[in-house]
Amino acid sequence: MAVSFSMRDVVIAGGVIGALGTVAIPVLSQVRMDSGRQACIGNYRFISELTGSYTNDHGGKMWALSWKRGMLNPLAPTTLYFASDSEAQGTQAVMIYRRLGGLSAQQAPVPQNWMPQILNSHAALLDYINQPIPQSFLVCPEDWTRQNYLEGNYSPLPPNGGDGSTTTWRCIFSSSYSWGSSYWSPSRQQWSVNDQGRAAKLPIPYAVTSDVNLWTVDGDTTISGSFGPRQAADVAYPSQKIFLSDEYARHNGPTRYYAVQNAGQDLLFFDGSVRYYRPDSTNPGWNPQNTTQRKNMGTRFAFTKKNDVFGALGNSALTANFTCGWYKWTRGGLLGWDVPRRPDMVGKLPINGRVENELVTTQGDW
């Protein structure tokens, strides 16, 4: 027997289907977001395991680029010794990328005047596992640009290297996850001896406030061994100190730059735990520009971030200003802690002049 439907039946059925769709789409979106978040947590745990293995195999040192000033340059062995740790470690990173990525010298030239440790310290970890690159465990599943890189689609590349150079081929092998500068540089600016036999201050690298994609240094970069692997034992508070974080919070709402006050994300700590924090539940950090600022417990690192190809600043903005660097600029480097923040300041922006419960830097060389 044939069954007929009236227009009323069709309208009602369409309404039901539409209502189910409005329920299903957010649910599916949340499932995808939760799946991506769990994948990121898995990446963190895998990196933590690799870091433990690397540290055990390298005398307690954590992974970082390790070549030094004064070493013979293997790309020019008859004429050139490296003039700085950064020059040596830049060549080290390039040679690792060439070998593991199957690139020629023409495809992967050595950048000039760059600080390779900022975005490329993980090259030492890639060298340790000795597998073809890029590697997916270094990329957030919601980082669509780097996901394209994994699939062989190298567009878009950033217009600059994010570390003072304009050569961007190496961004193909970059990671969604970043580490603080104290992971590969001094935590405090003590005195040392340079190659002229003179007393000099260790170099403290920091981002330029007008554009955090650009970096500079306070101190003497000719002191050999200033930049490179740190001992795991140097981390004074492993359960309170953040090891890795994403430059963007990608899994809890719209993508936001990490320094946005409510841009919460899962963070990998030095003790291997992964915990969720909003920036305003972490310590707001210090101003790293010079000794006076580093000792001033009441000032913070205010800076400007320019839009890039790896995330979004919101409202299609080309730049955004931030009042502090939060856990990426921990007071005291590896000697300090990121959590807990003083209870009366949790959920708030820092107040200029108000001291919070970070490592005291008013005494000694900072």
C-alpha positions as CSV (number, residue, x, y, z in Angstrom):
1,M,0.0,0.0,0.0
2,A,1.4,3.4,-1.0
3,V,2.0,5.9,1.8
4,S,1.6,9.6,1.1
5,F,3.0,12.5,3.0
6,S,1.4,15.9,3.4
7,M,3.4,19.1,3.2
8,R,2.9,19.4,6.9
9,D,4.6,16.1,7.5
10,V,7.5,17.2,5.3
11,V,7.9,20.4,7.2
12,I,7.8,18.7,10.5
13,A,10.4,16.1,9.4
14,G,12.7,18.8,8.1
15,G,12.4,20.7,11.4
16,V,13.3,17.6,13.4
17,I,16.3,16.9,11.1
18,G,17.4,20.5,11.5
19,A,17.1,20.4,15.2
20,L,19.2,17.2,15.3
21,G,21.8,18.9,13.2
22,T,22.1,21.9,15.6
23,V,22.7,19.4,18.4
24,A,25.1,17.1,16.4
25,I,27.4,19.7,14.9
26,P,28.5,21.2,18.3
27,V,28.9,17.7,19.7
28,L,31.0,16.6,16.7
29,S,33.1,19.8,17.0
30,Q,33.7,19.1,20.7
31,V,34.6,15.5,20.0
32,R,37.2,16.7,17.4
33,M,38.5,19.3,19.9
34,D,38.8,16.7,22.7
35,S,40.5,14.3,20.3
36,G,43.0,16.9,19.3
37,R,43.7,17.8,22.9
38,Q,44.3,14.2,23.8
39,A,46.7,13.8,20.9
40,C,48.6,16.9,22.2
41,I,48.8,15.4,25.7
42,G,50.1,12.2,24.1
43,N,52.8,14.2,22.2
44,Y,53.8,15.8,25.5
45,R,54.2,12.5,27.3
46,F,56.2,11.0,24.4
47,I,58.5,14.0,24.4
48,S,58.9,13.7,28.2
49,E,59.9,10.0,27.8
50,L,62.4,10.9,25.0
51,T,63.8,13.7,27.2
52,G,64.4,11.3,30.1
53,S,66.1,8.9,27.8
54,Y,68.2,11.6,26.2
55,T,69.2,13.0,29.6
56,N,70.3,9.6,30.9
57,D,72.4,9.1,27.8
58,H,74.0,12.5,28.0
59,G,75.3,12.8,31.5
60,G,72.2,14.5,33.0
61,K,72.0,17.2,30.3
62,M,68.7,18.0,28.6
63,W,68.5,18.1,24.8
64,A,69.6,21.3,23.1
65,L,72.0,22.3,20.4
66,S,75.5,21.8,21.8
67,W,78.2,22.9,19.4
68,K,80.5,25.6,20.8
69,R,82.5,28.7,19.9
70,G,86.0,27.8,18.7
71,M,85.0,24.4,17.1
72,L,86.2,23.8,13.6
73,N,83.4,24.5,11.1
74,P,82.9,21.3,9.1
75,L,81.5,23.3,6.2
76,A,84.7,25.2,5.9
77,P,87.3,23.1,7.8
78,T,90.4,24.7,6.3
79,T,89.6,28.3,6.9
80,L,87.0,28.9,9.7
81,Y,86.4,28.3,13.3
82,F,83.1,29.3,14.8
83,A,83.1,32.8,16.4
84,S,80.2,32.2,18.7
85,D,78.0,29.5,20.2
86,S,75.1,30.7,18.1
87,E,77.1,30.4,14.9
88,A,78.2,26.9,15.8
89,Q,74.7,25.7,16.9
90,G,73.1,27.2,13.8
91,T,75.4,25.1,11.6
92,Q,74.7,22.1,13.8
93,A,70.9,22.5,13.3
94,V,71.2,23.0,9.6
95,M,73.4,19.9,9.2
96,I,70.8,17.8,11.2
97,Y,68.0,19.1,9.1
98,R,69.8,18.4,5.9
99,R,70.7,14.8,6.9
100,L,67.3,13.9,8.3
101,G,65.2,15.8,5.8
102,G,67.2,14.7,2.7
103,L,68.0,18.3,1.7
104,S,70.9,19.7,-0.3
105,A,73.1,22.7,0.7
106,Q,71.2,24.7,-2.0
107,Q,67.8,23.8,-0.5
108,A,68.9,24.4,3.1
109,P,71.4,27.2,3.3
110,V,72.8,28.3,6.6
111,P,71.0,31.5,7.8
112,Q,73.1,34.4,8.9
113,N,72.8,36.4,12.1
114,W,70.3,34.2,13.8
115,M,69.7,32.7,17.2
116,P,69.0,29.0,16.3
117,Q,68.2,27.9,19.8
118,I,64.9,29.9,20.0
119,L,63.0,27.7,17.5
120,N,65.5,24.9,16.8
121,S,66.8,23.4,20.0
122,H,64.7,20.3,19.3
123,A,67.0,19.5,16.4
124,A,69.2,17.9,19.0
125,L,66.3,15.6,20.0
126,L,65.6,14.8,16.3
127,D,69.2,13.9,15.9
128,Y,69.0,11.6,18.9
129,I,66.1,9.6,17.6
130,N,67.6,9.6,14.0
131,Q,64.3,9.4,12.1
132,P,63.2,11.2,8.9
133,I,61.7,14.6,9.5
134,P,59.3,16.4,10.0
135,Q,58.0,14.3,12.9
136,S,54.3,14.4,13.9
137,F,54.9,14.2,17.7
138,L,56.2,17.8,17.5
139,V,53.1,19.1,15.9
140,C,49.7,19.9,17.5
141,P,46.9,18.3,15.4
142,E,45.1,21.6,15.4
143,D,48.2,23.5,14.1
144,W,47.0,23.4,10.5
145,T,50.0,25.1,9.0
146,R,52.4,22.6,10.4
147,Q,50.0,19.8,9.6
148,N,50.4,20.9,6.0
149,Y,54.1,20.7,6.4
150,L,53.9,17.1,7.6
151,E,51.9,16.3,4.4
152,G,54.5,18.0,2.1
153,N,52.6,21.2,1.5
154,Y,55.0,23.9,2.5
155,S,52.7,26.9,2.1
156,P,52.5,29.3,3.8
157,L,56.0,29.8,5.1
158,P,56.6,32.7,7.4
159,P,58.0,35.9,5.8
160,N,60.8,35.8,8.4
161,G,62.5,33.2,10.5
162,G,61.1,34.3,13.8
163,D,64.7,34.6,15.2
164,G,66.3,37.5,13.4
165,S,66.7,36.0,10.0
166,T,64.8,35.9,6.7
167,T,65.6,32.4,5.7
168,T,62.5,30.3,6.4
169,W,63.0,26.9,4.9
170,R,63.8,25.5,8.4
171,C,60.3,26.4,9.6
172,I,59.1,23.2,7.9
173,F,60.8,21.3,10.8
174,S,59.6,23.6,13.6
175,S,57.5,22.5,16.5
176,S,54.1,23.7,17.8
177,Y,55.6,23.4,21.2
178,S,58.1,25.9,22.6
179,W,60.5,26.2,25.5
180,G,61.7,29.1,27.5
181,S,65.1,30.8,26.8
182,S,66.5,29.6,30.1
183,Y,66.3,26.0,28.7
184,W,69.4,26.8,26.6
185,S,70.9,29.9,28.1
186,P,72.0,31.2,31.6
187,S,69.3,31.6,34.2
188,R,71.3,34.3,36.0
189,Q,73.9,36.8,34.6
190,Q,77.0,35.8,36.6
191,W,80.5,37.0,35.7
192,S,82.7,34.8,33.6
193,V,85.9,35.2,31.4
194,N,85.8,35.8,27.7
195,D,88.4,34.7,25.1
196,Q,90.5,37.9,25.8
197,G,90.9,36.7,29.4
198,R,88.7,39.6,30.7
199,A,85.9,39.5,33.1
200,A,82.6,39.6,31.3
201,K,78.9,39.0,32.0
202,L,77.1,35.9,30.7
203,P,74.7,36.7,27.8
204,I,71.0,36.8,28.6
205,P,68.8,36.6,25.5
206,Y,65.4,38.2,25.3
207,A,62.7,39.2,22.8
208,V,62.4,42.8,21.6
209,T,59.4,44.4,23.2
210,S,58.2,46.0,19.9
211,D,58.2,42.6,18.1
212,V,58.7,39.4,20.0
213,N,59.7,37.7,16.8
214,L,63.0,39.6,17.1
215,W,65.6,38.8,19.7
216,T,68.7,40.4,21.2
217,V,71.2,39.7,24.0
218,D,72.4,41.5,27.1
219,G,75.9,40.3,27.8
220,D,79.0,38.9,26.1
221,T,78.2,36.3,23.4
222,T,81.8,35.4,22.9
223,I,82.0,33.5,26.2
224,S,82.1,29.9,25.0
225,G,79.5,27.5,26.5
226,S,77.0,30.2,27.4
227,F,74.4,28.7,25.1
228,G,73.7,25.0,25.1
229,P,72.3,22.1,27.1
230,R,71.5,22.6,30.7
231,Q,71.7,20.0,33.4
232,A,68.3,18.6,34.5
233,A,69.4,19.1,38.1
234,D,69.4,22.9,37.3
235,V,65.6,22.9,37.4
236,A,65.0,23.9,41.0
237,Y,61.2,23.1,41.1
238,P,60.4,20.4,38.5
239,S,56.8,20.0,39.5
240,Q,56.2,23.8,39.4
241,K,58.2,24.7,36.3
242,I,56.7,24.5,32.8
243,F,58.9,22.7,30.2
244,L,56.8,23.0,27.0
245,S,53.7,24.9,25.9
246,D,52.1,25.8,22.6
247,E,52.5,29.3,21.3
248,Y,48.7,29.2,20.8
249,A,45.9,27.7,22.9
250,R,44.1,25.6,20.3
251,H,41.8,23.2,22.1
252,N,39.5,25.2,24.3
253,G,37.5,27.5,22.2
254,P,38.9,29.6,19.3
255,T,42.6,29.7,18.8
256,R,44.3,32.4,20.9
257,Y,47.8,33.5,21.5
258,Y,49.2,32.0,24.7
259,A,49.5,35.3,26.5
260,V,45.8,36.1,26.3
261,Q,44.6,36.2,29.9
262,N,42.1,33.3,29.5
263,A,43.9,31.3,26.9
264,G,44.1,28.1,28.9
265,Q,46.0,25.0,27.6
266,D,47.6,21.8,28.8
267,L,51.3,22.4,29.8
268,L,54.1,19.9,30.2
269,F,56.1,20.3,33.4
270,F,59.7,19.2,34.0
271,D,58.5,16.4,36.3
272,G,56.7,14.9,33.3
273,S,53.2,15.8,34.4
274,V,50.7,17.5,32.0
275,R,48.3,20.0,33.6
276,Y,45.8,22.6,32.4
277,Y,46.3,26.2,33.3
278,R,45.2,29.6,32.2
279,P,48.0,32.2,31.9
280,D,46.5,34.3,34.7
281,S,46.9,31.3,37.1
282,T,50.6,31.3,36.5
283,N,53.3,33.7,37.6
284,P,53.5,36.7,35.3
285,G,57.3,36.6,34.8
286,W,60.0,39.2,34.7
287,N,61.4,41.9,32.4
288,P,64.6,40.3,31.0
289,Q,66.1,43.3,29.3
290,N,68.9,44.3,31.7
291,T,70.1,43.8,35.3
292,T,68.1,46.6,36.7
293,Q,64.9,45.3,35.2
294,R,65.6,41.7,36.2
295,K,66.1,42.7,39.8
296,N,62.9,44.8,39.9
297,M,60.3,42.5,41.3
298,G,57.4,44.8,40.4
299,T,57.9,45.2,36.6
300,R,56.8,42.8,33.9
301,F,57.7,42.2,30.2
302,A,55.1,44.2,28.2
303,F,55.4,43.4,24.5
304,T,53.9,43.5,21.0
305,K,53.1,40.3,19.0
306,K,52.7,40.4,15.3
307,N,50.4,38.1,13.4
308,D,52.0,35.0,11.9
309,V,51.0,31.9,9.9
310,F,50.8,29.5,12.8
311,G,47.8,31.0,14.7
312,A,45.6,34.0,15.1
313,L,45.5,37.1,17.3
314,G,41.7,37.5,17.1
315,N,39.5,39.8,15.1
316,S,42.0,39.5,12.2
317,A,44.4,41.8,14.1
318,L,47.9,42.3,12.6
319,T,49.4,43.1,16.0
320,A,48.4,42.8,19.7
321,N,49.8,44.2,22.9
322,F,50.3,42.2,26.1
323,T,51.1,43.4,29.6
324,C,53.4,40.4,30.6
325,G,54.9,37.2,29.3
326,W,53.6,34.9,32.0
327,Y,55.3,31.5,32.3
328,K,57.5,32.0,29.2
329,W,59.4,34.6,31.0
330,T,59.8,33.1,34.5
331,R,61.7,35.2,37.0
332,G,65.0,33.4,37.6
333,G,64.8,31.0,34.7
334,L,65.3,27.4,35.7
335,L,65.8,28.5,39.2
336,G,62.3,29.9,39.5
337,W,58.8,28.5,39.4
338,D,55.7,29.2,37.3
339,V,52.9,27.9,39.6
340,P,51.4,28.5,42.1
341,R,50.6,32.2,41.7
342,R,49.8,34.2,44.8
343,P,46.1,33.4,45.6
344,D,44.9,36.9,45.6
345,M,46.2,37.5,42.1
346,V,44.8,34.4,40.4
347,G,42.5,35.4,37.5
348,K,43.9,38.9,37.3
349,L,46.4,40.8,35.2
350,P,49.6,41.8,37.1
351,I,49.6,45.1,38.8
352,N,52.7,47.3,38.2
353,G,54.8,47.5,41.3
354,R,53.1,44.6,43.1
355,V,55.5,41.8,44.0
356,E,54.2,38.3,43.4
357,N,55.5,34.9,44.8
358,E,58.2,34.3,42.2
359,L,61.9,33.7,42.9
360,V,63.4,36.7,44.6
361,T,66.0,38.3,42.4
362,T,66.9,41.4,44.5
363,Q,70.0,39.7,45.8
364,G,73.0,38.4,43.8
365,D,73.8,38.7,40.1
366,W,70.7,38.7,37.8
